[in-house]
Amino acid sequence: MKNTPVDYQTAKRVIDSYGLADFGKATIREVVAISSQLEKETGTEFIHMEMGVPGLKASLVGVEAEIEALKGGIASVYPNINGADVLKKEASRFIRAFLDVSIAPEGCVPVTGSMQGTFTSFLTACQCDEKRDTILFIDPGFPVQKQQIVVMGYKYASFDVYEYRGEKLRQVLEHYLGKGNIAAMIYSNPNNPAWFCLTDQELQIIGEMATKYDTIVIEDLAYFAMDFRKDLGKPFQPPYQSTVAHYTDNYVLQISGSKAFSYAGQRIGVTAISDKLYHRPFSGLIKRYGGGTFGTVYIHRILYALSSGTSHSAQYALAAMFKAASDGTYDFVSETKEYGRRAKKLKEIFLRHGFRIVYDLDLDMPIADGFYFTIAYPGMDGGELMKELIYYGISAISLSTTGSRQEGLRACTSFIKENQYQLLDERLLLFHSNHPL
């Protein structure tokens, strides 16, 4: 290897020091650590595309509300495990405004980010029925959610939904749900990492299968209203963010403050449990806890044991952001459209230098521009490409860690700085020169 922006021997030494038998299976945090260490040792600026961290300023609406709450003395008071009344009320209203779905405030539960929301949802779902100990991942998806299952000691199954779009989705769900061991299924919409969006027809199929096989759907809305092909930013007006909640009562929604409001640092989100599921008792929960319903066990048994509540002041921040969005005084979607603009520029640069977009179509439509996109280079698998780009000061993660069956990388737009478009163009020109097609 020669003529690379990052010194080859230094990069090789740092990569080897992590003892990774298969670099393609490196976690997001390991890739961050390697790229950050190389950045310090070599003084070479890295183009960080590995970690899905918001790259916009936190919502001022939330910051000001949280400051006021702290000044009012809220930090000295334990939060109610059910959540602050104001947040529960505004979460319910926000869901009505942007999803056109009615969920009672009692089922809108603050969590320490959607990571805790999914962890608690997995635990609760897998305790409802002793025969159901497996979570079905409609992949590709967020790698750490599978790690959560491993930590809990439960099982998971998965399939790459890109191969089963449209009506074909029904057949593959019949195959998995018909076995009788699936406690819940999970997906993100828009999808992390591929950024395709499940259609209403596909969500209806998921909902119908969930009802038929009495399976819970966990819908991860981390990238809320970020299908920028539609105008999803007008409260109480169509079009609305698509959701499975229109097609089944067996659902749990994860709504995060991290990406939509750039409020990731305060670890705040809401788990929204359908009214019917919230009040439903399950034999497994009665046997384990002596009583309770899905919702009450979720809150008073499992969530209470995990964290004893969510940051009190952050709840007031999220309540204020929900309220301003629902009132129409805070257009959070217009702000997040910046990610779409970045993706468009970045894709053009990669395509110019011989790369291709892996997940390029959303059924018969071009994939949306947004928080993530996927890339591949002819003749290289995902692990090889990820490692090779490190030598060019570009860091991303392999699609294999997301449950994808495709070869390539996930690239995130959030950390891209204005000066880095030209830098990326120069480095990929050199990459292409060193790896001619």
Phi, psi and omega per residue, in radians:
M1 nan 2.345 3.114
K2 -2.535 2.921 2.976
N3 0.990 0.819 3.105
T4 -2.022 2.586 -3.116
P5 -1.038 -0.608 3.091
V6 -1.766 2.282 -3.116
D7 -0.938 2.202 -3.010
Y8 -1.077 -0.832 -3.080
Q9 -1.141 -0.689 3.114
T10 -1.119 -0.803 -3.137
A11 -1.088 -0.745 -3.140
K12 -1.094 -0.724 -3.140
R13 -1.104 -0.785 -3.111
V14 -1.161 -0.769 3.129
I15 -1.089 -0.800 -3.132
D16 -1.100 -0.528 -3.086
S17 -1.153 -0.307 -3.137
Y18 -1.503 -0.141 3.040
G19 1.058 0.655 -3.111
L20 -1.550 1.995 -3.122
A21 -1.132 -0.605 3.124
D22 -2.302 1.815 -3.067
F23 -1.066 -0.487 3.129
G24 -1.124 -0.303 3.128
K25 -1.752 0.178 3.094
A26 -1.067 2.445 3.118
T27 -1.321 2.904 3.096
I28 -0.988 -0.791 -3.085
R29 -1.142 -0.616 3.103
E30 -1.180 -0.708 3.109
V31 -1.136 -0.708 3.084
V32 -1.058 -0.788 -3.118
A33 -1.097 -0.762 -3.129
I34 -1.131 -0.832 -3.111
S35 -1.165 -0.655 3.126
S36 -1.185 -0.699 3.113
Q37 -1.123 -0.734 3.129
L38 -1.165 -0.619 3.108
E39 -1.072 -0.743 3.132
K40 -1.229 -0.769 -3.050
E41 -1.246 -0.624 -3.035
T42 -1.791 -0.274 -3.087
G43 1.270 0.202 -3.138
T44 -1.585 2.218 3.117
E45 -1.184 2.243 3.099
F46 -1.680 2.562 2.981
I47 -1.673 1.758 -3.015
H48 -1.485 1.990 3.114
M49 -2.225 0.307 -3.033
E50 -1.587 -0.570 -2.954
M51 -1.972 2.321 -3.107
G52 -1.479 1.167 3.127
V53 -1.817 2.353 3.132
P54 -0.944 2.425 -3.135
G55 -1.970 0.299 3.097
L56 -2.008 2.864 3.134
K57 -1.230 2.554 3.111
A58 -1.068 2.582 3.130
S59 -1.025 2.178 3.136
L60 -1.125 -0.536 3.096
V61 -1.008 -0.801 3.137
G62 -1.221 -0.753 -3.127
V63 -1.030 -0.830 -3.105
E64 -1.143 -0.688 3.127
A65 -1.151 -0.671 3.141
E66 -1.201 -0.701 3.102
I67 -1.050 -0.780 3.132
E68 -1.085 -0.702 3.124
A69 -1.114 -0.720 3.119
L70 -1.158 -0.720 3.105
K71 -1.106 -0.522 3.130
G72 -1.371 -0.006 3.047
G73 1.649 0.243 -3.047
I74 -1.149 -0.424 -3.070
A75 -1.141 -0.375 -3.095
S76 -1.555 -0.038 -3.045
V77 -1.961 2.272 3.042
Y78 -1.102 2.396 3.077
P79 -1.271 2.571 3.017
N80 -1.123 2.302 -3.089
I81 -1.068 -0.469 3.090
N82 -1.257 -0.390 -3.089
G83 1.906 2.698 3.099
A84 -1.119 2.377 -3.098
D85 -0.977 -0.694 -3.092
V86 -1.124 -0.656 3.121
L87 -1.230 -0.749 -3.125
K88 -1.069 -0.727 3.127
K89 -1.128 -0.818 -3.083
E90 -1.271 -0.533 3.078
A91 -1.128 -0.778 3.117
S92 -1.062 -0.729 3.140
R93 -1.201 -0.703 3.114
F94 -1.064 -0.755 3.123
I95 -1.089 -0.698 3.087
R96 -1.159 -0.676 -3.058
A97 -1.248 -0.642 -3.000
F98 -1.995 -0.202 3.089
L99 -2.021 -0.245 -3.054
D100 1.019 0.747 -3.119
V101 -2.265 2.449 3.110
S102 -1.789 2.039 3.032
I103 -2.259 2.239 -3.124
A104 -1.085 2.588 3.118
P105 -0.942 -0.579 -3.104
E106 -1.074 -0.494 -3.135
G107 -1.537 0.032 3.109
C108 -1.743 1.820 -2.928
V109 -1.997 2.112 3.093
P110 -1.181 2.411 3.130
V111 -2.334 2.824 -3.126
T112 -1.389 1.173 -3.073
G113 1.417 2.825 -3.127
S114 -1.130 -0.377 3.056
M115 -1.010 -0.798 3.099
Q116 -1.243 -0.574 3.113
G117 -1.083 -0.772 3.120
T118 -1.237 -0.686 3.128
F119 -1.012 -0.829 -3.135
T120 -1.173 -0.644 3.125
S121 -1.152 -0.753 3.099
F122 -1.052 -0.834 -3.116
L123 -1.038 -0.845 -3.095
T124 -1.128 -0.802 -3.104
A125 -1.060 -0.721 -3.083
C126 -1.345 -0.103 3.088
Q127 -1.775 -0.066 -3.085
C128 -1.242 -0.611 -3.065
D129 -2.542 2.129 -3.065
E130 -1.040 -0.458 -3.114
K131 -1.381 -0.205 -3.085
R132 -1.961 1.767 -3.060
D133 -2.179 0.324 -3.015
T134 -2.250 2.402 3.051
I135 -1.804 2.303 3.115
L136 -1.694 2.100 3.102
F137 -1.672 2.084 2.997
I138 -1.503 1.628 -2.953
D139 -1.547 2.932 0.023
P140 -1.257 2.822 -3.058
G141 -2.730 -3.018 -3.082
F142 -1.303 1.998 -3.007
P143 -0.974 -0.604 -3.026
V144 -1.196 -0.394 3.116
Q145 -1.138 -0.582 3.047
K146 -1.216 -0.621 3.080
Q147 -1.085 -0.620 3.078
Q148 -1.046 -0.734 3.128
I149 -1.117 -0.725 3.124
V150 -1.089 -0.756 3.126
V151 -1.048 -0.677 -3.118
M152 -1.333 -0.346 -3.110
G153 1.477 0.251 3.069
Y154 -1.581 -3.042 -3.105
K155 -2.033 2.808 3.023
Y156 -2.498 2.682 3.022
A157 -2.204 2.789 -3.117
S158 -2.740 2.758 2.976
F159 -2.581 2.674 3.125
D160 -1.462 1.883 -3.033
V161 -1.160 -0.310 -3.133
Y162 -1.073 -0.421 3.116
E163 -1.529 -0.060 -3.056
Y164 -2.374 0.791 3.134
R165 -1.340 2.789 3.119
G166 1.182 -2.523 -3.064
E167 -1.113 -0.401 3.116
K168 -1.083 -0.359 3.138
L169 -1.103 -0.599 -3.115
R170 -1.081 -0.745 -3.094
Q171 -1.114 -0.773 -3.097
V172 -1.239 -0.573 3.085
L173 -1.218 -0.654 3.044
E174 -0.998 -0.750 -3.110
H175 -1.043 -0.825 -3.063
Y176 -1.397 -0.798 -3.055
L177 -1.255 -0.486 -3.135
G178 -1.138 -0.271 -3.137
K179 -1.286 -0.364 3.071
G180 1.458 0.109 -3.105
N181 -1.904 0.045 -3.069
I182 -1.555 2.045 3.113
A183 -1.415 -0.675 -3.105
A184 -2.755 2.763 3.012
M185 -2.182 2.624 -3.049
I186 -2.392 2.554 3.049
Y187 -2.727 2.858 3.023
S188 -1.968 2.561 -3.085
N189 -2.614 1.904 -0.020
P190 -0.967 2.735 -3.006
N191 -1.425 2.331 2.925
N192 -1.798 1.971 0.357
P193 -1.892 -0.139 -2.894
A194 -1.385 -0.402 3.104
W195 1.220 0.224 2.956
F196 -1.332 2.840 -3.118
C197 -2.145 2.167 3.071
L198 -1.088 2.390 -3.097
T199 -1.431 2.956 3.081
D200 -1.090 -0.601 3.088
Q201 -1.090 -0.758 -3.136
E202 -1.205 -0.691 3.100
L203 -1.151 -0.604 3.069
Q204 -1.133 -0.695 3.090
I205 -1.092 -0.793 3.110
I206 -1.047 -0.779 3.139
G207 -1.102 -0.757 3.136
E208 -1.135 -0.691 3.114
M209 -1.196 -0.638 3.104
A210 -1.104 -0.721 3.121
T211 -1.211 -0.775 -3.111
K212 -1.041 -0.748 -3.067
Y213 -1.819 0.202 3.096
D214 0.894 0.886 -3.114
T215 -1.976 2.466 -3.141
I216 -1.436 2.424 3.055
V217 -1.839 2.196 3.036
I218 -1.849 1.931 -3.093
E219 -1.789 1.989 -3.108
D220 -1.590 1.892 -3.120
L221 -1.813 0.832 -3.114
A222 -1.046 -0.548 -3.072
Y223 -1.946 0.996 -2.992
F224 -1.007 2.210 3.053
A225 1.075 0.476 -3.108
M226 -1.744 0.302 2.920
D227 -1.465 1.590 -2.974
F228 -1.304 0.028 3.029
R229 -1.300 -0.267 3.139
K230 -2.100 2.684 3.100
D231 -1.581 1.523 -3.033
L232 -1.691 0.171 -2.997
G233 -1.678 0.128 -3.107
K234 -1.777 2.002 -3.100
P235 -1.150 2.452 3.084
F236 1.077 0.398 3.089
Q237 -2.338 2.421 3.019
P238 -1.232 2.758 -0.042
P239 -1.309 2.642 3.118
Y240 -1.850 2.798 2.971
Q241 -0.994 2.225 -3.140
S242 -1.179 2.541 -3.129
T243 -2.723 2.596 3.081
V244 -1.200 -0.264 -3.080
A245 -1.072 -0.296 3.087
H246 -1.392 -0.164 -2.940
Y247 -2.194 -0.030 3.089
T248 -2.780 2.790 3.024
D249 -1.697 -0.113 -3.066
N250 -1.614 1.123 -3.055
Y251 -2.388 2.666 2.996
V252 -2.296 2.179 3.135
L253 -1.784 2.444 3.048
Q254 -1.944 1.991 -3.123
I255 -2.032 2.007 -3.006
S256 -1.768 2.547 3.014
G257 -1.520 -0.103 -2.960
S258 -1.200 -0.925 -3.038
K259 -1.598 -0.814 -3.085
A260 -1.080 -0.645 -3.092
F261 -2.002 0.106 -3.112
S262 0.925 0.715 -3.068
Y263 -1.979 0.628 -3.015
A264 -1.106 -0.608 -3.030
G265 -1.142 -0.399 -3.098
Q266 -1.629 -0.005 3.055
R267 0.866 1.237 -3.113
I268 -2.417 2.383 3.080
G269 -2.808 -3.115 3.134
V270 -2.329 2.291 2.909
T271 -1.634 2.167 -3.128
A272 -1.965 2.005 -3.067
I273 -1.799 2.284 -3.130
S274 -0.975 2.605 -3.100
D275 -0.981 -0.766 -3.094
K276 -1.164 -0.790 -3.136
L277 -1.172 -0.663 -3.137
Y278 -0.972 -0.745 -3.038
H279 -1.625 0.116 -3.061
R280 -1.558 2.207 3.029
P281 -1.419 2.655 3.089
F282 -2.279 2.496 -3.086
S283 -1.035 -0.705 -3.125
G284 -1.130 -0.645 3.130
L285 -1.256 -0.667 3.107
I286 -1.128 -0.739 3.136
K287 -1.126 -0.714 -3.071
R288 -1.358 -0.720 -2.998
Y289 -1.972 -0.097 3.128
G290 1.476 0.089 3.141
G291 2.705 -2.945 3.118
G292 1.705 2.883 3.084
T293 -1.979 3.064 3.130
F294 -0.944 -0.828 -3.084
G295 -1.182 -0.761 -3.098
T296 -1.242 -0.630 3.074
V297 -1.176 -0.742 3.100
Y298 -0.916 -0.824 -3.041
I299 -1.447 -1.000 -2.895
H300 -1.480 -0.291 3.117
R301 -1.857 -1.023 -2.966
I302 -1.462 -0.924 -3.140
L303 -1.072 -0.691 3.118
Y304 -1.067 -0.690 3.132
A305 -1.235 -0.485 -3.085
L306 -1.401 -0.681 -3.006
S307 -2.571 -0.134 -3.101
S308 0.999 0.504 3.075
G309 2.032 2.966 -3.084
T310 -1.935 2.547 -3.120
S311 -0.631 2.100 -3.017
H312 -1.092 -0.835 -3.081
S313 -1.182 -0.619 3.123
A314 -1.128 -0.510 3.081
Q315 -1.110 -0.682 3.116
Y316 -1.214 -0.574 3.074
A317 -1.116 -0.853 -3.105
L318 -1.149 -0.656 3.102
A319 -1.053 -0.745 -3.134
A320 -1.157 -0.688 3.128
M321 -1.193 -0.746 3.067
F322 -1.019 -0.812 -3.096
K323 -1.088 -0.832 -3.114
A324 -1.100 -0.672 3.113
A325 -1.147 -0.785 -3.127
S326 -1.198 -0.554 3.090
D327 -1.275 -0.306 -3.103
G328 1.478 0.208 3.134
T329 -1.665 -0.129 -3.136
Y330 -2.331 1.874 -3.104
D331 -1.600 1.413 -3.074
F332 -1.179 -0.481 -3.116
V333 -1.196 -0.689 3.111
S334 -1.050 -0.636 3.129
E335 -1.182 -0.766 -3.078
T336 -1.295 -0.212 3.088
K337 -1.073 -0.286 3.076
E338 -0.992 -0.606 3.122
Y339 -1.114 -0.644 3.099
G340 -1.140 -0.697 3.119
R341 -1.124 -0.707 3.123
R342 -1.137 -0.771 -3.122
A343 -1.035 -0.719 -3.128
K344 -1.050 -0.798 3.133
K345 -1.136 -0.781 -3.087
L346 -1.139 -0.759 3.120
K347 -1.031 -0.747 -3.134
E348 -1.040 -0.690 -3.138
I349 -1.181 -0.825 -3.139
F350 -1.080 -0.785 -3.127
L351 -1.098 -0.604 -3.137
R352 -1.109 -0.445 -3.048
H353 -1.941 0.541 2.959
G354 1.609 -0.044 3.102
F355 -1.399 2.879 3.015
R356 -2.297 2.750 3.062
I357 -1.500 2.176 -3.065
V358 -1.215 -1.082 3.080
Y359 -1.601 1.555 -2.980
D360 -1.742 -0.317 -3.101
L361 -2.168 2.543 2.998
D362 -1.915 1.556 -2.899
L363 1.005 -1.960 -3.112
D364 -1.811 0.220 3.132
M365 -1.953 2.585 3.019
P366 -1.033 2.514 3.141
I367 -1.059 2.573 3.127
A368 -1.227 2.756 2.984
D369 -1.613 2.280 -3.097
G370 -2.866 -2.503 -2.996
F371 -1.195 -0.619 -3.129
Y372 -2.224 2.764 2.856
F373 -2.614 2.973 -3.040
T374 -2.163 2.462 -3.076
I375 -2.314 2.686 3.042
A376 -2.531 2.787 3.101
Y377 -2.273 2.306 -3.071
P378 -0.951 2.355 3.072
G379 1.509 -0.014 -3.135
M380 -2.196 2.394 2.990
D381 -1.447 3.067 -3.045
G382 -1.044 -0.760 -3.127
G383 -1.115 -0.748 3.125
E384 -1.096 -0.772 -3.103
L385 -1.170 -0.721 3.129
M386 -1.050 -0.798 -3.141
K387 -1.169 -0.729 -3.100
E388 -1.120 -0.694 -3.116
L389 -1.196 -0.414 3.069
I390 -0.992 -0.677 -3.140
Y391 -1.169 -0.269 3.127
Y392 -1.833 0.194 3.098
G393 1.232 0.568 3.126
I394 -2.227 2.152 -3.089
S395 -2.096 2.307 3.103
A396 -2.599 3.114 -3.132
I397 -2.056 2.672 -3.121
S398 -1.274 2.460 3.085
L399 -1.112 -0.402 -3.108
S400 -1.075 -0.483 -3.135
T401 -1.337 -0.165 -3.104
T402 -1.745 0.022 -3.085
G403 1.541 0.072 3.106
S404 -1.264 2.559 3.045
R405 -1.671 0.074 -3.115
Q406 -1.686 2.720 3.085
E407 -1.646 2.259 3.116
G408 2.724 -2.872 -3.062
L409 -2.238 2.692 2.940
R410 -1.687 2.255 3.101
A411 -2.049 2.321 -3.140
C412 -1.832 2.450 -3.070
T413 -1.590 -0.147 -2.852
S414 -1.199 -0.568 -3.060
F415 -1.640 0.034 -3.067
I416 -1.192 2.245 3.101
K417 -1.731 2.796 -3.044
E418 -1.029 -0.633 -3.099
N419 -1.320 -0.188 -3.002
Q420 -1.510 -0.214 3.077
Y421 -1.103 -0.808 3.116
Q422 -1.162 -0.696 3.135
L423 -1.086 -0.756 3.112
L424 -1.101 -0.737 3.132
D425 -1.033 -0.773 -3.128
E426 -1.153 -0.740 -3.093
R427 -1.236 -0.659 3.117
L428 -1.274 -0.488 3.025
L429 -1.092 -0.749 3.099
L430 -1.190 -0.735 3.112
F431 -1.007 -0.845 -3.112
H432 -1.106 -0.635 3.105
S433 -1.140 -0.674 3.136
N434 -1.383 -0.288 -3.130
H435 -2.301 1.139 -3.094
P436 -1.118 2.562 -3.105
L437 -1.542 nan nan
